[in-house]
Amino acid sequence: MRINGENYVKNKGKDFDDALDTLIIGDREHKKPSLRQIIAHSIRYTDERINNTLKVLTLYTSLAEYELLFLFLFGITITDRSKILKSIKAEKEFKKRIEKKQSKNELELSNEIINDKLLELEMRKKTLNLNFNYDRDLNEINTIKYEIGSVSSRITELSLRKKIILEAEAELRTTKSDIDLQQLRRIYSQASEYIANLQKTFEDLVAYHNNMVIEKIRFLTQDIPEIDQQILALSEELRRLLAREEQLAIKIANSDTFSDLEVIIAELNESYHRKGEIENSLKQIDEVNQKINSLEADLVNIDVDVFSNEFQEKIKSQLKKFNKFFSEVSTELYGESYGVTFGVKEEQKTGKNIYTFDSFNANSSSGKNKVKFCALIWHISCLPTKRTSQCFILF
């Protein structure tokens, strides 16, 4: 990569391009249009460039870049608006993508709805009657239910035992003899005549029998006081257990579980996530709007001069000079006069004004197109450079 014997290999070829630019075009504060764009306009070797008089760059070249190139070729230098317009276009496209699903107004209204929902969920969370001992209380009430069943069964057993004892007592009392002693003496006297030496009187026998019954009754009923005491104690325990069961049942029934809290937390997480997405989109839209406003403000400062009457008169003056030579060459070669004109067009993507250039009285023949671009090259070659100010016509 040598120029006049000097090697330019640094900065990945940028030094080489800059050196060529300086040698061919001359010193420039801004390297726009680029040397490659000028070369593409000046050297026509492809069908596309031969058939296109003015639009000789790639299909992706913006109108703003053509504006800069054409003005430069006609000897007019302006601040590079293409970068600003390209940035505005990119920012507007980015904003369009952000608002593809929801506009800014819809996002703001959605954010208000989310905020209301978050307030409601936070209130529900604060007023949640959460029982942190829910599992412990549930286990306790199950234990109490078991104890209630056990105590009730014990009371039933003791009551049944007491009932059996009382029934046995009643039965024994019916066996106690209440025989008429006068009648018993007559029977006993008759028996004494046949049996000598009876040691016990009949009264003694009856008394003995009755005493035996009384002792049996006393033996059977001696446990009743203890049974009554146990029943009383167990009944008191049963009342305590039932009261505790009722207390726990009310507490459990009126309390919210952790599953209820988990549902609220899940809704909160989802709502906060959606709020974050919405606010991020709104923030991006605001940032994009600020960038667009800033870029448009910079563009307005430039456009004040670029689209002024004075500036347009300058363009007309340069075109008059160019068209003089252009028409002479085209008339001499083809017998028809051609010229280049300009206009102001609104760019679709940015909505901003752009200078456009076109040939008039043009012919679609590639031969006549060659005439037009050769004349343009002649004009370019007449531009003052560092090395020469001579004019060249290249064919």
Protein Blocks (a to p, Z undefined) as FASTA:
>chain_A
ZZehiacfegnhmmmmmmmmmmmnopcfblcdcfklmmmmmmccbfklmmpmklmccfkl
cfklmmmmmmmmnopacddfklmmmmmmmmmmmmmmmmmmpcfklmmmmmmmmmmmmmmm
mmmmmmpccdfklmmmmmmmmmmmmmmmmmmmmmmmmmmmmmmmmmmmmmmmmmpccbdf
klmmmmmmmmmmmpghifbdfklmmmmmmmmmmmmmmmmmmmmmmmmmmmmmmmmmmmmm
mmmmmmmmmmmmmpccfklmmmmmmmmmmmmmmmmmmmmmmmmmmmmmmmmmmmmmmmmm
mmmmmmgmklmmmmmmmmmmmmmmmmmmmmmmnopacdddddddddfklopacdddddeh
iafbfklmmmmmmmmmmmmmmpccfkbccdcddZZ
